[in-house]
Amino acid sequence: MRSVAAIERQGRDALRRALLVVSVATLVGAAGCKTTPFASQEKITHLNVITFPRALDLDGRPGPDGISIKVYASAKENPKPVPIRKGTLEVLMFDGVFQRQGPPPPVLKRFTVAPEELRRAEFTAKIGTGYQLSLPWGTNLPTQHIMSVATRYTDPDGKVATSRPSSIAVLAR
């Protein structure tokens, strides 16, 4: 069993890597790369998810009860994240950590977010369009000290784009 300090260090390292990706994307966008004015009509090829490294207290009662994530959708011909205007975004919370060789941990909670709902969570940054989501796990309490979250987008034609899973420490206060 790993120590709390090791879990927190892993979360900080993951956040640093995600911020580096965002910084590089900003530099690439600022370098004059081609952007398409009709980004919302582009085919989304993959998703990037940035998580807060620890579970959060969303309801104001002591103890963690949810997570906060930012989701960015990418299209092949556009260096900046693009808006999701069609299709469906799913966010999956897993009870545990993904292991390279093993099966995924059990699904703790699944959220399905339609484009109309995403518009309320949408923000525009220098790197492009993203979505800030705060998601409670409700009565499906995690049993592990670390949980994972991943996103999946299904376009109207049925094509699927996914993110890599990201780990989040679940620590009681």
CYANA upper distance limits for C-alpha pairs under 8 A (distance plus 0.5 A):
  2 ARG  CA      6 ALA  CA      6.77
  2 ARG  CA      7 ILE  CA      7.44
  3 SER  CA      7 ILE  CA      6.95
  4 VAL  CA      8 GLU  CA      6.63
  5 ALA  CA      9 ARG  CA      6.50
  6 ALA  CA     10 GLN  CA      6.63
  7 ILE  CA     11 GLY  CA      6.80
  7 ILE  CA    146 ILE  CA      8.42
  7 ILE  CA    169 ALA  CA      6.83
  8 GLU  CA     12 ARG  CA      6.69
  8 GLU  CA     53 PRO  CA      7.82
  8 GLU  CA     54 ARG  CA      8.30
  8 GLU  CA    169 ALA  CA      7.51
  9 ARG  CA     13 ASP  CA      6.60
 10 GLN  CA     14 ALA  CA      6.67
 11 GLY  CA     15 LEU  CA      6.71
 11 GLY  CA     52 PHE  CA      8.42
 11 GLY  CA     53 PRO  CA      5.00
 11 GLY  CA     54 ARG  CA      7.75
 11 GLY  CA    167 SER  CA      7.79
 11 GLY  CA    168 ILE  CA      7.18
 11 GLY  CA    169 ALA  CA      7.59
 12 ARG  CA     16 ARG  CA      6.68
 12 ARG  CA     53 PRO  CA      7.02
 13 ASP  CA     17 ARG  CA      6.77
 14 ALA  CA     18 ALA  CA      6.72
 14 ALA  CA     53 PRO  CA      8.08
 15 LEU  CA     19 LEU  CA      6.62
 15 LEU  CA     50 ILE  CA      7.89
 15 LEU  CA     51 THR  CA      7.88
 15 LEU  CA     52 PHE  CA      7.85
 15 LEU  CA     53 PRO  CA      7.34
 16 ARG  CA     20 LEU  CA      6.68
 17 ARG  CA     21 VAL  CA      6.87
 18 ALA  CA     22 VAL  CA      6.83
 18 ALA  CA     50 ILE  CA      6.84
 19 LEU  CA     23 SER  CA      6.59
 20 LEU  CA     24 VAL  CA      6.65
 21 VAL  CA     25 ALA  CA      6.64
 22 VAL  CA     26 THR  CA      6.68
 22 VAL  CA    127 ILE  CA      7.65
 23 SER  CA     27 LEU  CA      6.80
 24 VAL  CA     28 VAL  CA      6.64
 25 ALA  CA     29 GLY  CA      6.60
 25 ALA  CA     79 PRO  CA      7.60
 25 ALA  CA     80 LYS  CA      7.46
 25 ALA  CA    127 ILE  CA      6.84
 26 THR  CA     30 ALA  CA      6.57
 26 THR  CA     80 LYS  CA      8.46
 26 THR  CA    126 LYS  CA      7.18
 26 THR  CA    127 ILE  CA      5.47
 27 LEU  CA     31 ALA  CA      6.61
 28 VAL  CA     32 GLY  CA      7.90
 28 VAL  CA     33 CYS  CA      7.19
 28 VAL  CA     79 PRO  CA      7.55
 29 GLY  CA     33 CYS  CA      6.19
 29 GLY  CA     79 PRO  CA      6.64
 29 GLY  CA     80 LYS  CA      6.88
 29 GLY  CA    127 ILE  CA      7.35
 33 CYS  CA     79 PRO  CA      7.39
 34 LYS  CA     78 ASN  CA      7.32
 34 LYS  CA     79 PRO  CA      7.95
 35 THR  CA     39 ALA  CA      8.32
 35 THR  CA     77 GLU  CA      8.28
 35 THR  CA     78 ASN  CA      5.94
 35 THR  CA     79 PRO  CA      7.42
 35 THR  CA     80 LYS  CA      7.94
 36 THR  CA     77 GLU  CA      8.50
 36 THR  CA     78 ASN  CA      7.10
 38 PHE  CA     42 GLU  CA      7.67
 39 ALA  CA     78 ASN  CA      8.11
 39 ALA  CA     82 VAL  CA      6.21
 39 ALA  CA     83 PRO  CA      7.48
 40 SER  CA     82 VAL  CA      6.76
 40 SER  CA     83 PRO  CA      5.90
 40 SER  CA     84 ILE  CA      6.81
 40 SER  CA     85 ARG  CA      6.45
 41 GLN  CA     85 ARG  CA      8.37
 42 GLU  CA     75 ALA  CA      6.70
 42 GLU  CA     82 VAL  CA      8.49
 43 LYS  CA     75 ALA  CA      6.21
 43 LYS  CA     76 LYS  CA      7.96
 44 ILE  CA     73 ALA  CA      6.80
 44 ILE  CA     74 SER  CA      6.00
 44 ILE  CA     75 ALA  CA      5.01
 44 ILE  CA     76 LYS  CA      7.79
 44 ILE  CA     82 VAL  CA      8.42
 44 ILE  CA    155 ASP  CA      8.36
 44 ILE  CA    161 ALA  CA      7.30
 45 THR  CA     73 ALA  CA      8.20
 45 THR  CA     74 SER  CA      6.41
 45 THR  CA     75 ALA  CA      5.72
 45 THR  CA     76 LYS  CA      6.73
 45 THR  CA    160 VAL  CA      8.44
 45 THR  CA    161 ALA  CA      5.93
 46 HIS  CA     73 ALA  CA      6.68
 46 HIS  CA     74 SER  CA      5.96
 46 HIS  CA     75 ALA  CA      7.61
 46 HIS  CA    161 ALA  CA      5.22
 46 HIS  CA    162 THR  CA      5.89
 46 HIS  CA    163 SER  CA      6.73
 47 LEU  CA     71 VAL  CA      7.38
 47 LEU  CA     72 TYR  CA      6.19
 47 LEU  CA     73 ALA  CA      5.11
 47 LEU  CA     74 SER  CA      6.47
 47 LEU  CA    151 THR  CA      7.54
 47 LEU  CA    152 ARG  CA      7.95
 47 LEU  CA    153 TYR  CA      8.18
 47 LEU  CA    161 ALA  CA      7.05
 47 LEU  CA    162 THR  CA      5.95
 47 LEU  CA    163 SER  CA      5.08
 47 LEU  CA    164 ARG  CA      8.44
 48 ASN  CA     71 VAL  CA      6.27
 48 ASN  CA     72 TYR  CA      5.64
 48 ASN  CA     73 ALA  CA      6.99
 48 ASN  CA     74 SER  CA      8.25
 48 ASN  CA    163 SER  CA      5.79
 48 ASN  CA    164 ARG  CA      7.70
 49 VAL  CA     69 ILE  CA      7.13
 49 VAL  CA     70 LYS  CA      6.17
 49 VAL  CA     71 VAL  CA      5.11
 49 VAL  CA     72 TYR  CA      6.95
 49 VAL  CA    150 ALA  CA      7.67
 49 VAL  CA    151 THR  CA      7.67
 49 VAL  CA    163 SER  CA      6.92
 49 VAL  CA    164 ARG  CA      8.05
 49 VAL  CA    165 PRO  CA      8.48
 49 VAL  CA    166 SER  CA      7.84
 50 ILE  CA     69 ILE  CA      6.12
 50 ILE  CA     70 LYS  CA      5.62
 50 ILE  CA     71 VAL  CA      7.02
 50 ILE  CA    166 SER  CA      8.03
 51 THR  CA     67 ILE  CA      8.23
 51 THR  CA     68 SER  CA      6.68
 51 THR  CA     69 ILE  CA      4.98
 51 THR  CA     70 LYS  CA      6.96
 51 THR  CA    166 SER  CA      7.43
 51 THR  CA    167 SER  CA      8.42
 51 THR  CA    168 ILE  CA      7.74
 52 PHE  CA     67 ILE  CA      7.75
 52 PHE  CA     68 SER  CA      6.47
 52 PHE  CA     69 ILE  CA      6.93
 52 PHE  CA    168 ILE  CA      7.68
 53 PRO  CA    167 SER  CA      7.82
 53 PRO  CA    168 ILE  CA      5.50
 53 PRO  CA    169 ALA  CA      6.67
 54 ARG  CA     67 ILE  CA      8.01
 54 ARG  CA    168 ILE  CA      5.69
 54 ARG  CA    169 ALA  CA      5.11
 54 ARG  CA    170 VAL  CA      6.52
 54 ARG  CA    171 LEU  CA      7.76
 55 ALA  CA     64 PRO  CA      6.05
 55 ALA  CA     65 ASP  CA      7.42
 55 ALA  CA     66 GLY  CA      6.22
 55 ALA  CA     67 ILE  CA      5.54
 55 ALA  CA     68 SER  CA      8.19
 55 ALA  CA    168 ILE  CA      6.89
 55 ALA  CA    169 ALA  CA      6.60
 55 ALA  CA    170 VAL  CA      5.69
 55 ALA  CA    171 LEU  CA      7.52
 56 LEU  CA     63 GLY  CA      8.20
 56 LEU  CA     64 PRO  CA      5.19
 56 LEU  CA     65 ASP  CA      6.58
 56 LEU  CA     66 GLY  CA      5.88
 56 LEU  CA     67 ILE  CA      6.01
 56 LEU  CA     68 SER  CA      7.84
 57 ASP  CA     61 ARG  CA      7.47
 57 ASP  CA     62 PRO  CA      7.44
 57 ASP  CA     63 GLY  CA      6.28
 57 ASP  CA     64 PRO  CA      4.76
 57 ASP  CA     65 ASP  CA      5.88
 57 ASP  CA     66 GLY  CA      7.02
 58 LEU  CA     64 PRO  CA      7.69
 58 LEU  CA     65 ASP  CA      6.64
 58 LEU  CA     66 GLY  CA      6.68
 58 LEU  CA     67 ILE  CA      8.49
 58 LEU  CA    134 SER  CA      8.34
 58 LEU  CA    136 PRO  CA      7.50
 59 ASP  CA     65 ASP  CA      7.80
 62 PRO  CA    173 ARG  CA      7.77
 63 GLY  CA    172 ALA  CA      5.85
 63 GLY  CA    173 ARG  CA      6.19
 64 PRO  CA    170 VAL  CA      7.70
 64 PRO  CA    171 LEU  CA      7.67
 64 PRO  CA    172 ALA  CA      6.79
 64 PRO  CA    173 ARG  CA      8.19
 65 ASP  CA    136 PRO  CA      6.15
 65 ASP  CA    137 TRP  CA      6.57
 65 ASP  CA    138 GLY  CA      7.44
 65 ASP  CA    141 LEU  CA      8.49
 66 GLY  CA    134 SER  CA      7.60
 66 GLY  CA    135 LEU  CA      5.87
 66 GLY  CA    136 PRO  CA      4.35
 66 GLY  CA    137 TRP  CA      5.81
 66 GLY  CA    138 GLY  CA      8.28
 67 ILE  CA    134 SER  CA      6.23
 67 ILE  CA    135 LEU  CA      5.85
 67 ILE  CA    136 PRO  CA      6.90
 67 ILE  CA    137 TRP  CA      8.50
 68 SER  CA    132 GLN  CA      7.79
 68 SER  CA    133 LEU  CA      6.18
 68 SER  CA    134 SER  CA      4.83
 68 SER  CA    135 LEU  CA      6.77
 69 ILE  CA    132 GLN  CA      6.38
 69 ILE  CA    133 LEU  CA      5.89
 69 ILE  CA    134 SER  CA      7.02
 70 LYS  CA    130 GLY  CA      7.08
 70 LYS  CA    131 TYR  CA      5.86
 70 LYS  CA    132 GLN  CA      5.07
 70 LYS  CA    133 LEU  CA      6.80
 71 VAL  CA    130 GLY  CA      6.10
 71 VAL  CA    131 TYR  CA      5.63
 71 VAL  CA    132 GLN  CA      7.21
 71 VAL  CA    133 LEU  CA      8.49
 72 TYR  CA     81 PRO  CA      6.06
 72 TYR  CA     82 VAL  CA      7.73
 72 TYR  CA    129 THR  CA      7.25
 72 TYR  CA    130 GLY  CA      5.27
 72 TYR  CA    131 TYR  CA      7.17
 73 ALA  CA     81 PRO  CA      5.71
 73 ALA  CA     82 VAL  CA      6.02
 73 ALA  CA     83 PRO  CA      7.27
 73 ALA  CA     84 ILE  CA      7.57
 73 ALA  CA    129 THR  CA      8.43
 73 ALA  CA    130 GLY  CA      7.81
 74 SER  CA     78 ASN  CA      7.72
 74 SER  CA     79 PRO  CA      8.12
 74 SER  CA     80 LYS  CA      7.42
 74 SER  CA     81 PRO  CA      5.31
 74 SER  CA     82 VAL  CA      6.34
 75 ALA  CA     79 PRO  CA      8.08
 75 ALA  CA     81 PRO  CA      7.68
 75 ALA  CA     82 VAL  CA      7.34
 78 ASN  CA     82 VAL  CA      8.27
 80 LYS  CA    127 ILE  CA      6.18
 80 LYS  CA    128 GLY  CA      5.61
 80 LYS  CA    129 THR  CA      8.26
 81 PRO  CA    127 ILE  CA      7.25
 81 PRO  CA    128 GLY  CA      5.29
 81 PRO  CA    129 THR  CA      5.95
 81 PRO  CA    130 GLY  CA      7.45
 82 VAL  CA    128 GLY  CA      6.87
 82 VAL  CA    129 THR  CA      5.93
 82 VAL  CA    130 GLY  CA      8.08
 83 PRO  CA    129 THR  CA      6.00
 83 PRO  CA    130 GLY  CA      7.51
 84 ILE  CA    115 PRO  CA      6.81
 84 ILE  CA    118 LEU  CA      8.22
 85 ARG  CA    115 PRO  CA      5.90
 85 ARG  CA    116 GLU  CA      8.38
 86 LYS  CA    114 ALA  CA      8.50
 86 LYS  CA    115 PRO  CA      6.42
 86 LYS  CA    155 ASP  CA      7.02
 86 LYS  CA    156 PRO  CA      7.13
 87 GLY  CA    114 ALA  CA      7.54
 87 GLY  CA    115 PRO  CA      7.32
 87 GLY  CA    153 TYR  CA      7.61
 87 GLY  CA    154 THR  CA      6.05
 87 GLY  CA    155 ASP  CA      4.72
 87 GLY  CA    156 PRO  CA      5.47
 88 THR  CA    112 THR  CA      7.42
 88 THR  CA    113 VAL  CA      6.54
 88 THR  CA    114 ALA  CA      5.61
 88 THR  CA    115 PRO  CA      7.06
 88 THR  CA    153 TYR  CA      6.17
 88 THR  CA    154 THR  CA      5.85
 88 THR  CA    155 ASP  CA      7.07
 89 LEU  CA    112 THR  CA      6.44
 89 LEU  CA    113 VAL  CA      5.66
 89 LEU  CA    114 ALA  CA      6.96
 89 LEU  CA    115 PRO  CA      8.25
 89 LEU  CA    151 THR  CA      7.52
 89 LEU  CA    152 ARG  CA      6.31
 89 LEU  CA    153 TYR  CA      5.00
 89 LEU  CA    154 THR  CA      7.12
 90 GLU  CA    110 ARG  CA      7.42
 90 GLU  CA    111 PHE  CA      6.01
 90 GLU  CA    112 THR  CA      5.01
 90 GLU  CA    113 VAL  CA      6.56
 90 GLU  CA    151 THR  CA      6.05
 90 GLU  CA    152 ARG  CA      5.59
 90 GLU  CA    153 TYR  CA      6.75
 91 VAL  CA    110 ARG  CA      6.31
 91 VAL  CA    111 PHE  CA      5.58
 91 VAL  CA    112 THR  CA      7.07
 91 VAL  CA    113 VAL  CA      8.47
 91 VAL  CA    149 VAL  CA      7.53
 91 VAL  CA    150 ALA  CA      6.45
 91 VAL  CA    151 THR  CA      5.04
 91 VAL  CA    152 ARG  CA      7.06
 92 LEU  CA    107 VAL  CA      7.26
 92 LEU  CA    108 LEU  CA      8.07
 92 LEU  CA    109 LYS  CA      6.51
 92 LEU  CA    110 ARG  CA      5.12
 92 LEU  CA    111 PHE  CA      6.95
 92 LEU  CA    149 VAL  CA      6.07
 92 LEU  CA    150 ALA  CA      5.91
 92 LEU  CA    151 THR  CA      6.64
 93 MET  CA    107 VAL  CA      6.39
 93 MET  CA    108 LEU  CA      5.78
 93 MET  CA    109 LYS  CA      5.64
 93 MET  CA    110 ARG  CA      6.81
 93 MET  CA    147 MET  CA      7.55
 93 MET  CA    148 SER  CA      6.34
 93 MET  CA    149 VAL  CA      5.07
 93 MET  CA    150 ALA  CA      7.34
 94 PHE  CA    104 PRO  CA      8.42
 94 PHE  CA    105 PRO  CA      6.29
 94 PHE  CA    106 PRO  CA      6.11
 94 PHE  CA    107 VAL  CA      4.91
 94 PHE  CA    108 LEU  CA      5.45
 94 PHE  CA    109 LYS  CA      7.59
 94 PHE  CA    147 MET  CA      6.13
 94 PHE  CA    148 SER  CA      5.48
 94 PHE  CA    149 VAL  CA      6.54
 95 ASP  CA    105 PRO  CA      6.31
 95 ASP  CA    106 PRO  CA      6.14
 95 ASP  CA    107 VAL  CA      6.71
 95 ASP  CA    108 LEU  CA      5.93
 95 ASP  CA    142 PRO  CA      6.04
 95 ASP  CA    143 THR  CA      7.08
 95 ASP  CA    144 GLN  CA      6.66
 95 ASP  CA    146 ILE  CA      7.83
 95 ASP  CA    147 MET  CA      5.45
 95 ASP  CA    148 SER  CA      7.21
 96 GLY  CA    105 PRO  CA      6.04
 96 GLY  CA    106 PRO  CA      8.07
 96 GLY  CA    143 THR  CA      8.41
 96 GLY  CA    144 GLN  CA      6.04
 96 GLY  CA    145 HIS  CA      7.85
 96 GLY  CA    146 ILE  CA      5.82
 96 GLY  CA    147 MET  CA      4.84
 96 GLY  CA    148 SER  CA      6.56
 97 VAL  CA    104 PRO  CA      8.29
 97 VAL  CA    105 PRO  CA      7.10
 97 VAL  CA    146 ILE  CA      6.72
 97 VAL  CA    147 MET  CA      6.25
 97 VAL  CA    148 SER  CA      6.13
 97 VAL  CA    167 SER  CA      6.97
 98 PHE  CA    102 GLY  CA      8.05
 98 PHE  CA    103 PRO  CA      8.11
 98 PHE  CA    104 PRO  CA      6.01
 98 PHE  CA    105 PRO  CA      6.89
 98 PHE  CA    148 SER  CA      7.56
 98 PHE  CA    165 PRO  CA      7.81
 99 GLN  CA    103 PRO  CA      7.73
 99 GLN  CA    104 PRO  CA      7.62
108 LEU  CA    137 TRP  CA      8.04
108 LEU  CA    140 ASN  CA      6.59
108 LEU  CA    141 LEU  CA      8.07
108 LEU  CA    142 PRO  CA      7.44
109 LYS  CA    137 TRP  CA      6.79
109 LYS  CA    140 ASN  CA      7.38
113 VAL  CA    117 GLU  CA      6.61
113 VAL  CA    118 LEU  CA      6.98
114 ALA  CA    118 LEU  CA      6.81
115 PRO  CA    119 ARG  CA      6.89
116 GLU  CA    120 ARG  CA      8.05
117 GLU  CA    121 ALA  CA      7.77
118 LEU  CA    122 GLU  CA      6.58
118 LEU  CA    131 TYR  CA      7.40
121 ALA  CA    131 TYR  CA      5.66
121 ALA  CA    132 GLN  CA      5.85
121 ALA  CA    133 LEU  CA      6.85
122 GLU  CA    129 THR  CA      7.48
122 GLU  CA    130 GLY  CA      6.22
122 GLU  CA    131 TYR  CA      4.96
122 GLU  CA    132 GLN  CA      7.07
123 PHE  CA    129 THR  CA      6.39
123 PHE  CA    130 GLY  CA      5.94
123 PHE  CA    131 TYR  CA      6.48
123 PHE  CA    132 GLN  CA      7.86
124 THR  CA    128 GLY  CA      6.21
124 THR  CA    129 THR  CA      5.09
124 THR  CA    130 GLY  CA      6.80
125 ALA  CA    129 THR  CA      6.77
125 ALA  CA    130 GLY  CA      8.05
137 TRP  CA    141 LEU  CA      7.15
142 PRO  CA    147 MET  CA      7.75
142 PRO  CA    170 VAL  CA      8.29
144 GLN  CA    170 VAL  CA      7.96
145 HIS  CA    169 ALA  CA      6.53
145 HIS  CA    170 VAL  CA      5.52
145 HIS  CA    171 LEU  CA      7.01
146 ILE  CA    167 SER  CA      7.00
146 ILE  CA    168 ILE  CA      6.06
146 ILE  CA    169 ALA  CA      5.01
146 ILE  CA    170 VAL  CA      5.87
147 MET  CA    167 SER  CA      6.17
147 MET  CA    168 ILE  CA      5.78
147 MET  CA    169 ALA  CA      6.95
147 MET  CA    170 VAL  CA      7.28
148 SER  CA    165 PRO  CA      6.51
148 SER  CA    166 SER  CA      5.82
148 SER  CA    167 SER  CA      4.82
148 SER  CA    168 ILE  CA      6.42
149 VAL  CA    165 PRO  CA      5.86
149 VAL  CA    166 SER  CA      5.86
149 VAL  CA    167 SER  CA      7.03
149 VAL  CA    168 ILE  CA      8.19
150 ALA  CA    162 THR  CA      8.00
150 ALA  CA    163 SER  CA      6.29
150 ALA  CA    164 ARG  CA      6.60
150 ALA  CA    165 PRO  CA      4.95
150 ALA  CA    166 SER  CA      6.95
151 THR  CA    162 THR  CA      6.20
151 THR  CA    163 SER  CA      5.84
151 THR  CA    164 ARG  CA      8.24
151 THR  CA    165 PRO  CA      8.22
152 ARG  CA    160 VAL  CA      7.33
152 ARG  CA    161 ALA  CA      6.28
152 ARG  CA    162 THR  CA      4.85
152 ARG  CA    163 SER  CA      7.01
153 TYR  CA    160 VAL  CA      6.04
153 TYR  CA    161 ALA  CA      5.60
153 TYR  CA    162 THR  CA      6.68
154 THR  CA    158 GLY  CA      6.14
154 THR  CA    159 LYS  CA      6.06
154 THR  CA    160 VAL  CA      5.03
154 THR  CA    161 ALA  CA      7.06
155 ASP  CA    159 LYS  CA      5.95
155 ASP  CA    160 VAL  CA      7.06
